[in-house]
Amino acid sequence: MLLELGLKSLLGYLLGSLMGGLIVGRLRGGVDIRSVGSGNVGGTNALRTQGKMFAFWVVLIDVIKGVIAAAVLPQLRIPGVDIDPQVHRDWLVMACAAAAVCGHVYPIWYGFRGGKGAATLVGTLLGIQPALLIPMLAAWLVVVLLSGYVGLATMCASVSLPIYLCATQAPLPAALTAFSVVMAVFVIYTHRSNVSRMLRHTEPRAHRLWLLRR
């Protein structure tokens, strides 16, 4: 019972555990970006410590695995595993997508020390409904331009998705709404260190994007 849901969610988690930052670092001669900068394995720390091209490939890998988890895994025919009529397809998609984001944050391949989930979340939304990224990108740009804080912009962008759904969708799509709320809370949780640094005024700002800088 629910074998398809459990197995595909597990595959989504394992896929999410493939960290772009560590894969690119290994190909670049064994660079471990967890030992430099903020110690985070995501795209922001990669950009600050290794440069634009390194960060580009890191983000690309992390986004692609989210796309695969949301758009490919739910449709995958696994030998010996039948399509479960008890599992609604929308909920299966969200389960695979959420599992990939969790895998990115807590990767089994790398001692459960991963990124903060934003790039993989973007990938899952590309696989689910690309138009959902428009309000998120708008929110991200407004916040980063006004504050200079990338982490704050990312948190606000994740919160903007359930707000956008509540404002534009009637009736609300249950699976997508639940996914958006859970992911917003999860992204805020993974950025708790950013919140702490912002409160201490030690969080780096993106000065090239920050319009209100002194």
Backbone hydrogen bonds, N-H to C=O, Kabsch-Sander energy under -0.5 kcal/mol:
donor,donor_aa,acceptor,acceptor_aa,energy
6,G,2,L,-2.3
7,L,3,L,-2.8
8,K,4,E,-2.4
9,S,5,L,-2.0
10,L,6,G,-2.0
11,L,7,L,-2.3
12,G,8,K,-2.1
13,Y,9,S,-2.2
14,L,10,L,-2.5
15,L,11,L,-2.4
16,G,12,G,-2.5
17,S,13,Y,-1.4
18,L,15,L,-1.6
19,M,17,S,-1.1
20,G,18,L,-0.5
23,I,19,M,-2.3
24,V,20,G,-2.7
25,G,21,G,-1.5
26,R,22,L,-2.0
27,L,23,I,-1.9
28,R,24,V,-1.4
29,G,26,R,-1.2
30,G,25,G,-1.2
31,V,25,G,-2.3
33,I,31,V,-0.7
35,S,32,D,-2.1
36,V,33,I,-1.0
39,G,36,V,-2.1
41,V,114,G,-0.6
46,A,42,G,-1.7
47,L,43,G,-2.5
48,R,44,T,-2.2
49,T,45,N,-2.0
50,Q,46,A,-2.7
51,G,46,A,-0.8
51,G,47,L,-0.9
55,A,51,G,-2.1
56,F,52,K,-2.6
57,W,53,M,-2.0
58,V,54,F,-2.0
59,V,55,A,-2.8
60,L,56,F,-2.4
61,I,57,W,-2.2
62,D,58,V,-2.2
63,V,59,V,-2.5
64,I,60,L,-2.7
65,K,61,I,-2.1
66,G,62,D,-0.8
67,V,63,V,-2.0
68,I,64,I,-2.7
69,A,65,K,-2.1
70,A,66,G,-2.0
71,A,67,V,-2.9
72,V,67,V,-0.5
72,V,68,I,-1.9
73,L,68,I,-2.4
75,Q,72,V,-0.9
76,L,72,V,-0.8
76,L,73,L,-1.3
78,I,76,L,-0.8
81,V,78,I,-2.4
82,D,80,G,-0.6
87,V,84,D,-1.4
88,H,86,Q,-0.7
92,L,88,H,-1.9
93,V,89,R,-2.2
94,M,90,D,-2.1
95,A,91,W,-2.3
96,C,92,L,-2.4
97,A,93,V,-2.4
98,A,94,M,-2.9
99,A,95,A,-2.2
100,A,96,C,-1.8
101,V,97,A,-1.9
102,C,98,A,-2.4
103,G,99,A,-2.4
104,H,100,A,-1.9
105,V,101,V,-1.8
106,Y,102,C,-3.0
110,Y,107,P,-0.9
111,G,108,I,-0.8
112,F,107,P,-3.0
113,R,110,Y,-1.2
114,G,105,V,-1.6
114,G,112,F,-0.6
115,G,104,H,-1.8
121,L,117,G,-2.2
122,V,118,A,-2.4
123,G,119,A,-2.0
124,T,120,T,-2.2
125,L,121,L,-2.0
126,L,122,V,-2.0
127,G,123,G,-1.7
128,I,124,T,-1.7
129,Q,125,L,-2.6
132,L,129,Q,-2.3
133,L,130,P,-2.0
134,I,131,A,-1.4
136,M,132,L,-0.9
137,L,133,L,-3.0
138,A,134,I,-2.3
139,A,135,P,-2.3
140,W,136,M,-2.5
141,L,137,L,-2.6
142,V,138,A,-2.3
143,V,139,A,-2.3
144,V,140,W,-2.5
145,L,141,L,-2.3
146,L,142,V,-1.9
147,S,143,V,-2.8
148,G,143,V,-0.6
148,G,144,V,-1.5
150,V,148,G,-0.7
153,A,149,Y,-1.9
154,T,150,V,-2.4
155,M,151,G,-2.2
156,C,152,L,-2.5
157,A,153,A,-2.3
158,S,154,T,-2.0
159,V,155,M,-1.9
160,S,156,C,-1.8
161,L,157,A,-0.8
161,L,158,S,-0.5
163,I,159,V,-1.3
164,Y,160,S,-2.8
165,L,161,L,-2.5
166,C,162,P,-2.3
167,A,163,I,-1.8
168,T,164,Y,-1.6
169,Q,165,L,-2.6
170,A,168,T,-0.5
174,A,172,L,-0.7
177,T,173,P,-2.8
178,A,174,A,-2.5
179,F,175,A,-2.4
180,S,176,L,-2.6
181,V,177,T,-2.3
182,V,178,A,-2.5
183,M,179,F,-2.6
184,A,180,S,-2.0
185,V,181,V,-2.2
186,F,182,V,-2.4
187,V,183,M,-2.9
188,I,184,A,-2.0
189,Y,185,V,-2.1
190,T,186,F,-2.5
191,H,187,V,-1.1
192,R,189,Y,-1.5
195,V,191,H,-2.0
196,S,192,R,-2.2
197,R,193,S,-2.2
198,M,194,N,-2.5
199,L,195,V,-2.1
200,R,196,S,-1.3
201,H,197,R,-0.5
201,H,198,M,-0.8
202,T,197,R,-2.9
203,E,197,R,-0.9
206,A,148,G,-3.4
207,H,205,R,-1.5
209,L,206,A,-1.4
210,W,206,A,-1.6
211,L,145,L,-2.5
211,L,209,L,-0.8
212,L,145,L,-0.9
213,R,210,W,-0.8
